[in-house]
Amino acid sequence: TVDVAVVTERGQKQLRIYGIDPDQRRLYDLTGSNTSVFTESTGDESLPMGVALYQRPSDGKIYAIVSRKRGPRRGYLGQYELVS
């Protein structure tokens, strides 16, 4: 297992994922090639703003819950599974 930190990169409309090395006290990039968010939207509705992580107790899967800069009432949040 590895501790992770996730941020939104608004201009690129994607998530950036980092592993945390506690011994070196450094982050290392784990971002893959498929971290785009809100790909079906345009304008401010396609721009990620905030992010939180959730680990599902039943199977340990980790999800990023991403908010938009501006968005519709329904579908304002996106849920993305983080897969190694």
LINBELDA-V605833 format. One record per helix or strand of 3 or more residues. SS is the DSSP state (~ for helix, > for strand). FROM is the first residue (numbers start at 1). TO is the last residue. If there is no record, write none. Layout:
ss = [SS:SS]
from = [FROM:FROM]
to = [TO:TO]
//
This chain:
ss = [>:~:>:>:~:>:>:>]
from = [4:10:14:26:43:48:62:77]
to = [9:12:21:29:46:55:68:82]
//
